[in-house]
Amino acid sequence: MPVRGLNHAVLWVRDADASTRFYTETLGLRVVAESGDAPRKAVFLRAPESDNDHDLGLFGIGAQAEETRAGRDETGLYHLAWEVPTLGDLRTVAERLSKRGALVGATDHGTTKGVYAKDPDGLELEVCWLVPPHLVDDEARARRGELDIDAEIVRYGATTQGACARAALRTPIPPGVA
């Protein structure tokens, strides 16, 4: 049976409520379920256009938790990447992350345009937009470096649907599925 994609991610966090505020206010995720009490609270969130039960689980473990050392002295997850439908959406998310002091970078990977941030626990995340296949050319493939979202909006447009967003539009949701 082939893997079809990532169903959800679960993060261990110091304070599930603080992390919930971060992900709801910056990425627009919404709470679909909660259980337990702080510090061992669990919160389940769903992306705005997702049909998934939940896309992110946040499991609180308390303020005594140490900072992650993954990538410095230990192996571990580098980051999760969330996709937005348009470059206009990417700019909005980048602005929200910047206002929170969470934005740590923006990179043009050629066919993927991404901004990087750290959540309240210092866990890195990426928010990206993928160039739709019909707009991928040699120049798009060759581009690498710091992302200039405004220049990319001039090139591709603020409302052009990215690659995965376009694919989702082609996949009908069966009748009776919310």
C-alpha angles and dihedrals in degrees: 000000000000123000109249100192144299111309099192145330129228123205129194105225136177096233119018092196094053091047091047090055090050096051095041095047098043105031100024094238114159131217113251100169142003133190137179131013133276131310090026096037122140123207126187120204135191129205114245097251098032125119089195123117087238135339100197133030120197115199115191118218102171142263093285091072113119124233114271115263095192111135094019107058103346140046118250145115115324099197148319118242120216119194126220124200099234142021088243087060090048091053091050092051091046090053092050092049091047092051089055092049089242100114111106103168151342123220136187106215092178103249093025124058113198143179121199130212143166122234123220090281094049093255110149124233135178128212113199147177121209122216107242113249095247089059097046110111136155091276092053091048092049099048115108132158141057115357120242101192094188092054090048090051089054089050100043106014130250095260103040108128113241124233100270094038089055091049090051090053089056093051109082118216110234117249114273095025113121 
